[in-house]
């Protein structure tokens, strides 16, 4: 099963839905990056390409969810235990996940990949559960996380510059 996402200026990009979410995102972003590595603004087309495939069966067992999301069954059970994800149970008592649960898992995964601590993810989800009157507080949490990501990107750009300098010092070349 292959999820096909269309991205600007490059045409269709095959995205393996079984790859870890970070690898899926990297595939999509690599396909739209300019020669200098810069990315276009996030748009609806890119967001659609990052979604889970529409043809996933429902409900799914924990091993299937682990395979699809790249999140281990152990981590899924941990996320359930601490309240980040809810799983229903089938007649035999096994965990089963519907599309809503998969969406929650994907969202939690993106927040974690962004470096947001578990406590921050928990706080955000508690605010969502509390209702729409918490929208301003949720926005503040996300803006704070964005600032942390931008700072980390600056640090990584500095580190890359140092590595590039050393590579050229040894006679290597950087870039495409």
N, CA, C and O atoms as a DFTB+ gen file, in Angstrom:
704 C
 N C O
     1  1       0.860      -1.171       0.000
     2  2       0.000       0.000       0.000
     3  2       0.901       1.227       0.000
     4  3       1.765       1.357       0.867
     5  1       0.715       2.119      -0.948
     6  2       1.514       3.323      -1.041
     7  2       0.608       4.533      -1.014
     8  3      -0.369       4.622      -1.757
     9  1       0.955       5.470      -0.135
    10  2       0.221       6.730      -0.111
    11  2       0.865       7.627      -1.144
    12  3       2.088       7.771      -1.174
    13  1       0.071       8.216      -1.969
    14  2       0.594       9.074      -3.016
    15  2       0.225      10.496      -2.679
    16  3      -0.955      10.823      -2.556
    17  1       1.223      11.344      -2.528
    18  2       0.964      12.743      -2.247
    19  2       1.468      13.573      -3.407
    20  3       2.521      13.270      -3.969
    21  1       0.757      14.588      -3.767
    22  2       1.197      15.482      -4.824
    23  2       1.745      16.725      -4.162
    24  3       1.115      17.298      -3.273
    25  1       2.906      17.135      -4.591
    26  2       3.533      18.307      -4.008
    27  2       3.846      19.301      -5.109
    28  3       3.994      18.916      -6.269
    29  1       3.947      20.575      -4.759
    30  2       4.141      21.613      -5.762
    31  2       5.391      21.416      -6.604
    32  3       6.446      21.053      -6.084
    33  1       5.273      21.655      -7.906
    34  2       6.361      21.751      -8.866
    35  2       7.132      20.456      -9.100
    36  3       7.967      20.420     -10.003
    37  1       6.898      19.397      -8.339
    38  2       7.681      18.194      -8.539
    39  2       6.837      17.021      -8.970
    40  3       7.383      15.991      -9.363
    41  1       5.520      17.138      -8.910
    42  2       4.646      16.033      -9.269
    43  2       4.483      15.071      -8.112
    44  3       4.805      15.393      -6.968
    45  1       3.973      13.870      -8.425
    46  2       3.681      12.910      -7.376
    47  2       4.939      12.421      -6.667
    48  3       6.002      12.288      -7.273
    49  1       4.794      12.159      -5.379
    50  2       5.879      11.627      -4.567
    51  2       5.345      10.395      -3.859
    52  3       4.329      10.466      -3.168
    53  1       6.026       9.261      -4.027
    54  2       5.626       8.060      -3.312
    55  2       6.096       8.173      -1.875
    56  3       7.281       8.374      -1.607
    57  1       5.147       8.039      -0.948
    58  2       5.444       8.117       0.469
    59  2       5.052       6.792       1.084
    60  3       3.883       6.410       1.031
    61  1       6.002       6.085       1.663
    62  2       5.748       4.789       2.272
    63  2       5.001       4.989       3.582
    64  3       5.570       5.530       4.529
    65  1       3.732       4.565       3.665
    66  2       2.974       4.778       4.896
    67  2       3.487       3.925       6.039
    68  3       3.108       4.141       7.191
    69  1       4.342       2.961       5.741
    70  2       4.890       2.093       6.786
    71  2       6.185       2.640       7.363
    72  3       6.705       2.106       8.344
    73  1       6.701       3.684       6.769
    74  2       7.928       4.290       7.275
    75  2       7.611       5.086       8.537
    76  3       6.469       5.489       8.761
    77  1       8.629       5.305       9.349
    78  2       8.468       6.121      10.547
    79  2       7.998       7.505      10.117
    80  3       8.402       7.987       9.059
    81  1       7.147       8.158      10.923
    82  2       6.639       9.483      10.529
    83  2       7.732      10.477      10.158
    84  3       7.555      11.268       9.232
    85  1       8.844      10.448      10.856
    86  2       9.930      11.372      10.520
    87  2      10.491      11.070       9.140
    88  3      10.825      11.990       8.394
    89  1      10.598       9.793       8.792
    90  2      11.098       9.416       7.469
    91  2      10.105       9.811       6.386
    92  3      10.507      10.263       5.314
    93  1       8.789       9.643       6.658
    94  2       7.776      10.065       5.684
    95  2       7.876      11.562       5.437
    96  3       7.861      12.012       4.291
    97  1       7.979      12.331       6.516
    98  2       8.067      13.782       6.377
    99  2       9.333      14.168       5.613
   100  3       9.292      15.038       4.743
   101  1      10.457      13.524       5.935
   102  2      11.705      13.813       5.248
   103  2      11.570      13.556       3.747
   104  3      12.051      14.353       2.942
   105  1      10.921      12.450       3.360
   106  2      10.716      12.132       1.948
   107  2       9.928      13.239       1.256
   108  3      10.287      13.686       0.167
   109  1       8.860      13.668       1.896
   110  2       8.026      14.719       1.318
   111  2       8.800      16.025       1.207
   112  3       8.794      16.666       0.157
   113  1       9.465      16.417       2.283
   114  2      10.173      17.696       2.280
   115  2      11.363      17.672       1.326
   116  3      11.637      18.669       0.660
   117  1      12.074      16.543       1.252
   118  2      13.185      16.439       0.305
   119  2      12.701      16.619      -1.126
   120  3      13.423      17.156      -1.966
   121  1      11.482      16.174      -1.405
   122  2      10.961      16.259      -2.773
   123  2      10.605      17.690      -3.172
   124  3      10.506      17.982      -4.364
   125  1      10.413      18.572      -2.221
   126  2      10.022      19.944      -2.548
   127  2      11.094      20.971      -2.196
   128  3      10.910      22.166      -2.428
   129  1      12.209      20.511      -1.639
   130  2      13.262      21.448      -1.249
   131  2      13.919      22.047      -2.488
   132  3      14.094      21.381      -3.508
   133  1      14.270      23.304      -2.370
   134  2      14.995      23.980      -3.442
   135  2      16.445      23.483      -3.427
   136  3      16.852      22.777      -2.504
   137  1      17.215      23.850      -4.441
   138  2      18.607      23.411      -4.539
   139  2      19.420      23.817      -3.311
   140  3      20.347      23.110      -2.916
   141  1      19.072      24.957      -2.707
   142  2      19.811      25.404      -1.521
   143  2      19.294      24.777      -0.230
   144  3      19.780      25.093       0.855
   145  1      18.307      23.887      -0.348
   146  2      17.775      23.208       0.835
   147  2      16.606      23.910       1.488
   148  3      16.014      23.377       2.426
   149  1      16.256      25.115       1.006
   150  2      15.142      25.834       1.619
   151  2      13.822      25.176       1.225
   152  3      13.712      24.542       0.175
   153  1      12.844      25.338       2.074
   154  2      11.546      24.700       1.854
   155  2      10.478      25.733       1.541
   156  3      10.551      26.873       2.000
   157  1       9.480      25.327       0.754
   158  2       8.362      26.235       0.505
   159  2       7.510      26.334       1.758
   160  3       7.637      25.502       2.656
   161  1       6.649      27.331       1.833
   162  2       5.752      27.408       2.988
   163  2       4.841      26.181       3.024
   164  3       4.475      25.641       1.980
   165  1       4.487      25.753       4.209
   166  2       3.576      24.626       4.361
   167  2       2.235      25.014       3.756
   168  3       1.712      26.094       4.030
   169  1       1.684      24.136       2.938
   170  2       0.395      24.419       2.321
   171  2      -0.495      23.188       2.430
   172  3      -0.062      22.143       2.913
   173  1      -1.730      23.315       1.982
   174  2      -2.699      22.214       2.096
   175  2      -2.214      20.953       1.397
   176  3      -2.445      19.845       1.881
   177  1      -1.540      21.115       0.257
   178  2      -1.076      19.958      -0.494
   179  2      -0.022      19.170       0.288
   180  3      -0.054      17.940       0.315
   181  1       0.905      19.881       0.920
   182  2       1.914      19.196       1.728
   183  2       1.275      18.518       2.941
   184  3       1.655      17.402       3.298
   185  1       0.324      19.175       3.563
   186  2      -0.351      18.583       4.718
   187  2      -1.085      17.313       4.299
   188  3      -1.022      16.304       5.002
   189  1      -1.775      17.350       3.175
   190  2      -2.477      16.157       2.690
   191  2      -1.501      15.015       2.431
   192  3      -1.820      13.858       2.703
   193  1      -0.326      15.325       1.913
   194  2       0.662      14.292       1.612
   195  2       1.197      13.635       2.882
   196  3       1.673      12.501       2.834
   197  1       1.126      14.321       4.001
   198  2       1.638      13.780       5.263
   199  2       0.610      12.941       6.011
   200  3       0.961      12.246       6.964
   201  1      -0.652      12.993       5.598
   202  2      -1.703      12.258       6.299
   203  2      -1.581      10.768       6.085
   204  3      -0.927      10.305       5.151
   205  1      -2.221      10.030       6.964
   206  2      -2.297       8.585       6.819
   207  2      -3.140       8.247       5.599
   208  3      -4.031       9.014       5.235
   209  1      -2.875       7.113       4.961
   210  2      -3.652       6.720       3.784
   211  2      -5.134       6.565       4.116
   212  3      -5.489       6.159       5.223
   213  1      -6.000       6.890       3.149
   214  2      -7.445       6.792       3.344
   215  2      -7.944       5.354       3.377
   216  3      -9.015       5.084       3.922
   217  1      -7.184       4.429       2.800
   218  2      -7.671       3.058       2.683
   219  2      -7.258       2.141       3.842
   220  3      -7.289       0.918       3.706
   221  1      -6.877       2.725       4.970
   222  2      -6.527       1.897       6.122
   223  2      -7.780       1.237       6.684
   224  3      -8.815       1.887       6.830
   225  1      -7.688      -0.059       7.001
   226  2      -8.842      -0.707       7.627
   227  2      -9.020      -0.186       9.052
   228  3      -8.081       0.328       9.659
   229  1     -10.226      -0.325       9.570
   230  2     -10.483       0.110      10.940
   231  2     -11.420      -0.898      11.576
   232  3     -12.366      -1.321      10.911
   233  1     -11.227      -1.295      12.771
   234  2     -10.130      -0.890      13.656
   235  2      -8.861      -1.683      13.370
   236  3      -8.887      -2.697      12.673
   237  1      -7.751      -1.200      13.921
   238  2      -6.459      -1.848      13.764
   239  2      -5.944      -2.300      15.120
   240  3      -6.192      -1.649      16.135
   241  1      -5.229      -3.415      15.133
   242  2      -4.593      -3.892      16.349
   243  2      -3.302      -3.141      16.613
   244  3      -2.822      -2.392      15.762
   245  1      -2.745      -3.346      17.791
   246  2      -1.551      -2.607      18.186
   247  2      -0.359      -2.891      17.277
   248  3       0.422      -1.981      16.995
   249  1      -0.197      -4.136      16.809
   250  2       0.942      -4.434      15.939
   251  2       0.789      -3.746      14.582
   252  3       1.774      -3.293      14.000
   253  1      -0.435      -3.668      14.084
   254  2      -0.673      -2.971      12.819
   255  2      -0.415      -1.478      12.967
   256  3       0.177      -0.858      12.084
   257  1      -0.857      -0.898      14.082
   258  2      -0.629       0.526      14.324
   259  2       0.864       0.796      14.458
   260  3       1.368       1.797      13.947
   261  1       1.568      -0.094      15.143
   262  2       3.019       0.061      15.283
   263  2       3.694       0.037      13.913
   264  3       4.596       0.832      13.650
   265  1       3.260      -0.870      13.045
   266  2       3.846      -0.969      11.708
   267  2       3.551       0.279      10.883
   268  3       4.435       0.790      10.196
   269  1       2.328       0.766      10.945
   270  2       1.920       1.924      10.145
   271  2       2.597       3.200      10.622
   272  3       3.051       4.004       9.808
   273  1       2.667       3.393      11.931
   274  2       3.160       4.656      12.473
   275  2       4.652       4.678      12.727
   276  3       5.250       5.751      12.815
   277  1       5.268       3.495      12.846
   278  2       6.684       3.452      13.200
   279  2       6.914       3.621      14.693
   280  3       8.055       3.725      15.143
   281  1       5.838       3.647      15.454
   282  2       5.909       3.761      16.909
   283  2       5.807       2.345      17.475
   284  3       4.919       1.588      17.083
   285  1       6.696       1.985      18.381
   286  2       6.674       0.617      18.895
   287  2       5.416       0.363      19.721
   288  3       4.810       1.286      20.264
   289  1       5.039      -0.915      19.801
   290  2       3.895      -1.300      20.631
   291  2       4.145      -0.889      22.080
   292  3       3.222      -0.456      22.770
   293  1       5.369      -1.019      22.536
   294  2       5.714      -0.612      23.904
   295  2       5.411       0.877      24.116
   296  3       4.833       1.264      25.132
   297  1       5.809       1.703      23.144
   298  2       5.554       3.147      23.253
   299  2       4.061       3.436      23.186
   300  3       3.567       4.300      23.910
   301  1       3.340       2.729      22.330
   302  2       1.884       2.922      22.251
   303  2       1.213       2.591      23.583
   304  3       0.324       3.316      24.028
   305  1       1.639       1.493      24.222
   306  2       1.082       1.140      25.533
   307  2       1.438       2.203      26.570
   308  3       0.613       2.546      27.416
   309  1       2.660       2.722      26.507
   310  2       3.086       3.791      27.421
   311  2       2.244       5.041      27.203
   312  3       1.768       5.642      28.167
   313  1       2.054       5.440      25.942
   314  2       1.227       6.607      25.649
   315  2      -0.187       6.417      26.186
   316  3      -0.795       7.364      26.685
   317  1      -0.705       5.212      26.087
   318  2      -2.043       4.946      26.627
   319  2      -2.036       5.045      28.154
   320  3      -2.933       5.637      28.755
   321  1      -1.023       4.463      28.760
   322  2      -0.938       4.460      30.227
   323  2      -0.884       5.886      30.796
   324  3      -1.472       6.155      31.843
   325  1      -0.179       6.800      30.110
   326  2      -0.058       8.164      30.635
   327  2      -1.137       9.107      30.091
   328  3      -1.135      10.299      30.397
   329  1      -2.062       8.566      29.281
   330  2      -3.210       9.349      28.846
   331  2      -3.043      10.140      27.559
   332  3      -3.887      10.981      27.250
   333  1      -1.979       9.897      26.799
   334  2      -1.812      10.621      25.541
   335  2      -2.674      10.038      24.432
   336  3      -3.065      10.749      23.506
   337  1      -2.970       8.751      24.523
   338  2      -3.728       8.042      23.496
   339  2      -4.740       7.150      24.198
   340  3      -4.473       6.596      25.264
   341  1      -5.903       7.025      23.580
   342  2      -6.915       6.101      24.097
   343  2      -7.118       4.992      23.079
   344  3      -7.187       5.239      21.875
   345  1      -7.212       3.766      23.579
   346  2      -7.469       2.619      22.711
   347  2      -8.679       1.881      23.246
   348  3      -8.811       1.666      24.451
   349  1      -9.560       1.494      22.336
   350  2     -10.687       0.651      22.720
   351  2     -10.173      -0.769      22.879
   352  3      -9.016      -1.061      22.576
   353  1     -11.032      -1.637      23.351
   354  2     -10.688      -3.059      23.495
   355  2     -11.698      -3.883      22.710
   356  3     -12.882      -3.552      22.661
   357  1     -11.216      -4.961      22.098
   358  2     -12.132      -5.859      21.397
   359  2     -12.682      -6.877      22.398
   360  3     -12.391      -6.795      23.591
   361  1     -13.467      -7.826      21.918
   362  2     -14.106      -8.818      22.789
   363  2     -13.086      -9.644      23.566
   364  3     -13.377     -10.116      24.665
   365  1     -11.901      -9.820      23.005
   366  2     -10.852     -10.593      23.674
   367  2      -9.999      -9.730      24.599
   368  3      -9.084     -10.231      25.254
   369  1     -10.297      -8.441      24.652
   370  2      -9.531      -7.540      25.522
   371  2      -8.297      -6.937      24.881
   372  3      -7.524      -6.259      25.557
   373  1      -8.090      -7.170      23.579
   374  2      -6.936      -6.611      22.877
   375  2      -7.209      -5.164      22.473
   376  3      -8.341      -4.794      22.162
   377  1      -6.159      -4.361      22.484
   378  2      -6.283      -2.969      22.067
   379  2      -6.644      -2.898      20.584
   380  3      -6.105      -3.635      19.760
   381  1      -7.569      -1.992      20.268
   382  2      -7.898      -1.699      18.871
   383  2      -7.970      -0.182      18.713
   384  3      -8.404       0.539      19.612
   385  1      -7.535       0.274      17.555
   386  2      -7.428       1.704      17.292
   387  2      -8.252       2.061      16.065
   388  3      -8.174       1.380      15.043
   389  1      -9.048       3.132      16.163
   390  2      -9.785       3.632      15.012
   391  2      -8.996       4.784      14.390
   392  3      -7.911       5.122      14.861
   393  1      -9.542       5.385      13.333
   394  2      -8.840       6.481      12.644
   395  2      -8.583       7.657      13.575
   396  3      -7.538       8.301      13.491
   397  1      -9.534       7.940      14.463
   398  2      -9.335       9.055      15.399
   399  2      -8.128       8.800      16.295
   400  3      -7.327       9.703      16.537
   401  1      -8.001       7.569      16.785
   402  2      -6.852       7.223      17.622
   403  2      -5.559       7.318      16.810
   404  3      -4.542       7.797      17.311
   405  1      -5.603       6.860      15.554
   406  2      -4.421       6.968      14.695
   407  2      -4.043       8.433      14.470
   408  3      -2.862       8.780      14.469
   409  1      -5.036       9.280      14.281
   410  2      -4.772      10.708      14.122
   411  2      -4.114      11.288      15.363
   412  3      -3.180      12.085      15.268
   413  1      -4.607      10.884      16.524
   414  2      -4.018      11.344      17.790
   415  2      -2.571      10.866      17.901
   416  3      -1.690      11.629      18.297
   417  1      -2.331       9.609      17.552
   418  2      -0.969       9.058      17.616
   419  2      -0.047       9.834      16.677
   420  3       1.079      10.170      17.045
   421  1      -0.525      10.116      15.468
   422  2       0.280      10.875      14.510
   423  2       0.588      12.268      15.050
   424  3       1.719      12.741      14.941
   425  1      -0.414      12.925      15.632
   426  2      -0.211      14.273      16.163
   427  2       0.775      14.254      17.321
   428  3       1.675      15.092      17.385
   429  1       0.613      13.309      18.233
   430  2       1.542      13.183      19.364
   431  2       2.958      12.941      18.833
   432  3       3.926      13.495      19.353
   433  1       3.068      12.114      17.801
   434  2       4.370      11.824      17.207
   435  2       5.014      13.083      16.649
   436  3       6.207      13.311      16.854
   437  1       4.236      13.907      15.944
   438  2       4.790      15.154      15.395
   439  2       5.249      16.081      16.511
   440  3       6.315      16.689      16.421
   441  1       4.441      16.187      17.566
   442  2       4.849      17.044      18.686
   443  2       6.136      16.530      19.314
   444  3       7.029      17.316      19.630
   445  1       6.238      15.217      19.497
   446  2       7.450      14.635      20.083
   447  2       8.650      14.836      19.158
   448  3       9.744      15.154      19.623
   449  1       8.449      14.650      17.836
   450  2       9.545      14.865      16.888
   451  2      10.006      16.317      16.884
   452  3      11.155      16.604      16.546
   453  1       9.120      17.228      17.256
   454  2       9.488      18.637      17.316
   455  2      10.285      18.953      18.580
   456  3      10.760      20.074      18.762
   457  1      10.425      17.953      19.449
   458  2      11.175      18.154      20.687
   459  2      10.305      18.513      21.878
   460  3      10.827      18.764      22.964
   461  1       8.988      18.542      21.699
   462  2       8.119      18.880      22.818
   463  2       8.182      17.755      23.854
   464  3       7.999      16.586      23.515
   465  1       8.440      18.107      25.113
   466  2       8.485      17.083      26.160
   467  2       7.107      16.449      26.380
   468  3       6.079      17.038      26.046
   469  1       7.108      15.254      26.940
   470  2       5.857      14.547      27.244
   471  2       4.936      15.437      28.075
   472  3       3.728      15.467      27.841
   473  1       5.495      16.158      29.039
   474  2       4.668      17.026      29.894
   475  2       3.963      18.096      29.060
   476  3       2.807      18.423      29.328
   477  1       4.643      18.639      28.057
   478  2       4.033      19.634      27.188
   479  2       2.932      19.040      26.323
   480  3       1.885      19.655      26.120
   481  1       3.181      17.831      25.814
   482  2       2.166      17.150      25.012
   483  2       0.947      16.861      25.882
   484  3      -0.189      17.076      25.460
   485  1       1.186      16.377      27.089
   486  2       0.085      16.093      28.030
   487  2      -0.713      17.353      28.332
   488  3      -1.943      17.333      28.355
   489  1      -0.009      18.430      28.559
   490  2      -0.683      19.701      28.860
   491  2      -1.539      20.142      27.674
   492  3      -2.689      20.546      27.851
   493  1      -0.983      20.065      26.476
   494  2      -1.716      20.455      25.278
   495  2      -2.984      19.615      25.134
   496  3      -4.064      20.158      24.905
   497  1      -2.858      18.297      25.268
   498  2      -4.012      17.413      25.104
   499  2      -5.055      17.630      26.198
   500  3      -6.254      17.508      25.944
   501  1      -4.610      17.950      27.406
   502  2      -5.552      18.261      28.483
   503  2      -6.339      19.527      28.143
   504  3      -7.535      19.614      28.421
   505  1      -5.668      20.494      27.548
   506  2      -6.350      21.724      27.144
   507  2      -7.363      21.445      26.036
   508  3      -8.460      22.003      26.045
   509  1      -7.004      20.590      25.088
   510  2      -7.941      20.225      24.020
   511  2      -9.180      19.594      24.637
   512  3     -10.307      19.934      24.278
   513  1      -8.961      18.678      25.562
   514  2     -10.069      17.981      26.208
   515  2     -10.951      18.946      27.014
   516  3     -12.158      18.737      27.138
   517  1     -10.338      19.994      27.553
   518  2     -11.078      20.956      28.367
   519  2     -12.051      21.793      27.543
   520  3     -13.014      22.340      28.081
   521  1     -11.799      21.893      26.241
   522  2     -12.756      22.591      25.396
   523  2     -12.200      23.797      24.673
   524  3     -11.042      24.174      24.856
   525  1     -13.049      24.402      23.841
   526  2     -12.617      25.501      22.973
   527  2     -12.168      26.763      23.721
   528  3     -11.437      27.585      23.170
   529  1     -12.600      26.910      24.952
   530  2     -12.200      28.117      25.699
   531  2     -10.703      28.122      26.022
   532  3     -10.187      29.128      26.511
   533  1      -9.993      27.012      25.755
   534  2      -8.553      26.933      26.021
   535  2      -7.716      27.204      24.771
   536  3      -6.500      27.013      24.784
   537  1      -8.354      27.642      23.706
   538  2      -7.651      27.847      22.443
   539  2      -6.465      28.796      22.580
   540  3      -5.404      28.527      22.017
   541  1      -6.615      29.888      23.305
   542  2      -5.512      30.842      23.454
   543  2      -4.321      30.204      24.169
   544  3      -3.170      30.453      23.810
   545  1      -4.598      29.388      25.172
   546  2      -3.526      28.714      25.904
   547  2      -2.834      27.668      25.018
   548  3      -1.615      27.503      25.083
   549  1      -3.612      26.970      24.198
   550  2      -3.025      25.994      23.265
   551  2      -2.134      26.709      22.260
   552  3      -1.030      26.257      21.955
   553  1      -2.634      27.838      21.747
   554  2      -1.849      28.622      20.801
   555  2      -0.536      29.055      21.442
   556  3       0.518      28.980      20.809
   557  1      -0.589      29.503      22.680
   558  2       0.628      29.935      23.384
   559  2       1.625      28.785      23.513
   560  3       2.825      28.986      23.324
   561  1       1.144      27.588      23.830
   562  2       2.033      26.419      23.929
   563  2       2.694      26.121      22.589
   564  3       3.893      25.849      22.530
   565  1       1.916      26.171      21.520
   566  2       2.460      25.880      20.200
   567  2       3.440      26.964      19.740
   568  3       4.451      26.659      19.106
   569  1       3.146      28.206      20.053
   570  2       4.078      29.287      19.707
   571  2       5.388      29.140      20.473
   572  3       6.462      29.386      19.924
   573  1       5.303      28.746      21.715
   574  2       6.506      28.495      22.518
   575  2       7.328      27.351      21.914
   576  3       8.554      27.426      21.842
   577  1       6.637      26.296      21.483
   578  2       7.340      25.172      20.861
   579  2       7.972      25.596      19.551
   580  3       9.081      25.172      19.224
   581  1       7.275      26.428      18.807
   582  2       7.838      26.915      17.546
   583  2       9.124      27.691      17.794
   584  3      10.103      27.525      17.067
   585  1       9.123      28.535      18.815
   586  2      10.341      29.282      19.158
   587  2      11.490      28.335      19.501
   588  3      12.631      28.577      19.108
   589  1      11.196      27.270      20.224
   590  2      12.223      26.284      20.570
   591  2      12.771      25.600      19.321
   592  3      13.973      25.354      19.218
   593  1      11.882      25.292      18.370
   594  2      12.311      24.645      17.123
   595  2      13.194      25.599      16.322
   596  3      14.231      25.188      15.800
   597  1      12.796      26.863      16.221
   598  2      13.576      27.851      15.472
   599  2      14.956      28.011      16.110
   600  3      15.953      28.113      15.395
   601  1      15.027      28.034      17.429
   602  2      16.318      28.139      18.121
   603  2      17.182      26.911      17.833
   604  3      18.387      27.030      17.610
   605  1      16.561      25.737      17.838
   606  2      17.303      24.511      17.541
   607  2      17.802      24.525      16.095
   608  3      18.919      24.086      15.821
   609  1      16.986      25.021      15.180
   610  2      17.415      25.119      13.786
   611  2      18.617      26.055      13.644
   612  3      19.549      25.762      12.895
   613  1      18.594      27.181      14.364
   614  2      19.743      28.100      14.332
   615  2      20.995      27.404      14.853
   616  3      22.071      27.535      14.269
   617  1      20.857      26.668      15.946
   618  2      21.995      25.935      16.504
   619  2      22.520      24.914      15.496
   620  3      23.729      24.781      15.311
   621  1      21.606      24.197      14.850
   622  2      22.016      23.198      13.863
   623  2      22.664      23.849      12.647
   624  3      23.600      23.288      12.078
   625  1      22.178      25.035      12.232
   626  2      22.793      25.737      11.111
   627  2      24.220      26.153      11.460
   628  3      25.117      26.082      10.620
   629  1      24.423      26.585      12.697
   630  2      25.778      26.925      13.147
   631  2      26.673      25.701      13.160
   632  3      27.821      25.760      12.719
   633  1      26.150      24.587      13.667
   634  2      26.924      23.348      13.687
   635  2      27.252      22.894      12.272
   636  3      28.363      22.433      12.011
   637  1      26.293      23.020      11.356
   638  2      26.523      22.654       9.963
   639  2      27.618      23.527       9.355
   640  3      28.463      23.030       8.611
   641  1      27.609      24.804       9.658
   642  2      28.635      25.705       9.131
   643  2      30.024      25.273       9.603
   644  3      30.981      25.312       8.828
   645  1      30.139      24.866      10.852
   646  2      31.423      24.412      11.380
   647  2      31.860      23.130      10.675
   648  3      33.019      23.005      10.279
   649  1      30.944      22.183      10.518
   650  2      31.267      20.926       9.829
   651  2      31.647      21.205       8.378
   652  3      32.625      20.650       7.877
   653  1      30.882      22.058       7.700
   654  2      31.213      22.416       6.313
   655  2      32.607      23.036       6.231
   656  3      33.373      22.720       5.321
   657  1      32.936      23.902       7.162
   658  2      34.254      24.536       7.190
   659  2      35.343      23.475       7.295
   660  3      36.329      23.513       6.558
   661  1      35.161      22.530       8.214
   662  2      36.166      21.484       8.397
   663  2      36.266      20.592       7.158
   664  3      37.359      20.174       6.778
   665  1      35.129      20.303       6.532
   666  2      35.151      19.482       5.319
   667  2      35.969      20.176       4.240
   668  3      36.800      19.546       3.586
   669  1      35.736      21.480       4.052
   670  2      36.496      22.207       3.028
   671  2      37.967      22.329       3.423
   672  3      38.835      22.374       2.551
   673  1      38.258      22.383       4.712
   674  2      39.639      22.433       5.191
   675  2      40.393      21.177       4.746
   676  3      41.581      21.237       4.428
   677  1      39.685      20.032       4.729
   678  2      40.305      18.763       4.333
   679  2      40.210      18.524       2.831
   680  3      40.539      17.438       2.355
   681  1      39.765      19.524       2.085
   682  2      39.725      19.400       0.636
   683  2      38.425      18.860       0.086
   684  3      38.302      18.652      -1.121
   685  1      37.457      18.630       0.946
   686  2      36.145      18.151       0.490
   687  2      35.283      19.304       0.034
   688  3      35.644      20.472       0.179
   689  1      34.145      18.957      -0.516
   690  2      33.214      20.005      -0.916
   691  2      31.852      19.691      -0.285
   692  3      31.523      18.540       0.001
   693  1      31.096      20.732      -0.087
   694  2      29.778      20.612       0.552
   695  2      28.704      20.982      -0.446
   696  3      28.945      21.713      -1.407
   697  1      27.522      20.465      -0.203
   698  2      26.383      20.813      -1.041
   699  2      26.194      19.839      -2.173
   700  3      26.783      18.758      -2.211
   701  1      25.359      20.255      -3.087
   702  2      24.959      19.363      -4.204
   703  2      26.021      19.233      -5.247
   704  3      25.832      18.524      -6.235
